[in-house]
Amino acid sequence: MGSLPSEAEQYERIRTTVFQSAESAVRLVAASIARLMWKRAAEGRTAVLGLATGSTPVKLYRELIRLHRDEGLSFSNVVTFNLDEYYGLPPHHPESYRHFMEVQLFDHVDISPENIHVPDGLISRSEVFGYCQEYERKILATGGIDVQILGIGRTGHIGFNEPGSGVDSRTRMVALDRLTRRDAARDFRGEENVPAYAITMGVGTILEAKELALLAWGESKAAIVREAIEGPQIDTVPASFLQRHPNCQCYLDEAAARELTRFRFPWKVGPVDWTPSLTRKAVVSLASDLHKPVLRLRDEDYAENGLATLILETGSAYSLNIRIFNELQHTITGWPGGKPNADDSNRPVPAVPGQKRVLVFGPEPLDAELGMAGTLHRLRGHQHEVTFAYLTSGNLGVPDNEARMAISLLHELSADRPMVSQGKDRLELLSDELEKKAAFDEDSRVLRQFKGLIRKAEARASCQVLGLDPSKVLFLDLPFYEKGRYRQFNAADEDVTAVRELCRRIQPHQIYLTGSGAEPGSVSGISFRLVVSALEECAGESWMKACQVWLYASGERPWSPHEIEMAVPLSPAELAVKLDCLYHHRSQRSQTPFLATQSGESWQQAENNNRSTAQHYDRLGLAEYEAIESFRCHKDAESRFS
Ligand code: GLP
């Protein structure tokens, strides 16, 4: 390590580099691992790698595989130790970490099987302690781990060291946190299928590696990443203990870094260029912190809260307050498609054309509804031509019991009514496939198709509530999703082509999409990128030049008013319509009612987000609405960190 942190990094206790994308970050990490491997090979020694699982390192492994294939990087001198394994899963289980590592890395490189170490999830309970000690002895016998790759769980775990894990903890058996199990529920097709225990290297074991590389992508990690990097070292956030390591480096994409002080409050870490967006951010956060409406902020409020330079540069609190108040006011519109025949100089959407072609993309069914069902309803009510394109079928998100119910219904129907009897064979095939598979098994092709139909039926019903024209509700069933599974999606040209051709056919005046801050390997992260690629290919076309591209908020967190460029208020009645629409996605309700009461169903979260945005506007001194859906321009979102 070496140089001291820069002024901007002064709050950070782990050396952190922020990259524009996960791809650029992993190229750097992979290159440094490759250098180590080449150096060791030249010396006739082994390189010992500590490996992690989860979505985060997937791109890193793909880059290592590329280096192996294209640049002759050999793994013949590599020994690996994985951090953890689910307890109770056999190695061939599709969700076991052993299987994950084989599919993601080992099967594609020339590593010797005897050099691979992944904790054994089937070790008998009485042997676990001795087994874990032996795992540590094996690490020591190799001379210790040279580089340990780490992801971070939303609980702040590294490996499976959940909150409560001490800094001296060693390799052992642990119980998984509720949030961790919930995050793994999709992989296991239901929270109830996620193992309750795991074997993991301890925090102390991890800290003994010579070098640590902590990776995190996507805004869902931003809050915990900040705690780990800037917070106190505390066992409620085990990743914070990485601060103790003399050679730990953190690699983030912009979305995962967004809560770090240098991005969240850049004026706290040094002089800043007071751009319009940064100014708005500072005023909104000052008003929010002081619980004051914008128009009541005084010069002293700015001066006493580290914003004296802002007042110096803008003259006075009085003029600044009015300017920001007006900016916020102008984001609010009940006319998301533009208000015909009105002065639009201070409106987010142009008045012309009065009737617009609108194209809304939903990564999976329910995503767009959570973000903008009220706005969709309004756009339709204002007679715009709305096309709603579901990019993927979402079949992986349907629990078996939903499929079972639908099959039972069809069985009854086919017993009574001969006209559907030709469908009977298919029905029996479905029934058989469903019943013969174990709870964790992957679904067959037919079963996935059937589950996709369930989601389509739900989606159609929910669109009906919004008054959308059924012929304009499209299901693209993009191949990347149909061919893949969670953590293993690979978008290709055919996906981009399908989106591009739809855009060209519709030539929309407005496009709505989501996912700019999502984890890059997630369905919404992949969907975002491929829509953006498709739009880039259309860049020169006349319709595209006039097209506004709006991002809607994901269900993850409410946006602060300073991030919002269009705020669409919902009346109590419109909020009720939105909820009615959301409820039709019944297969997506939590499968564990107990957990649902802890963290809320997705529709409750969307309702809370929309209400809390409205309350935030209200507290800033703007009008008081029941709920607000929020949007920002795609272009501006891109440059937020520049
Ligand atoms: C998992 C693993 C961790 C991983 C973390 C984050 O449960 N045990 O090693 O870092 O959770 O997972 P992801 O990368 O999918 O977000």
Boltz pocket constraint, residues with backbone or C-beta under 6 A from the ligand:
constraints:
  - pocket:
      binder: B
      contacts: [[A, 52], [A, 53], [A, 54], [A, 55], [A, 56], [A, 57], [A, 83], [A, 84], [A, 150], [A, 151], [A, 152], [A, 153], [A, 154], [A, 157], [A, 158], [A, 159], [A, 160], [A, 180]]
      max_distance: 6.0
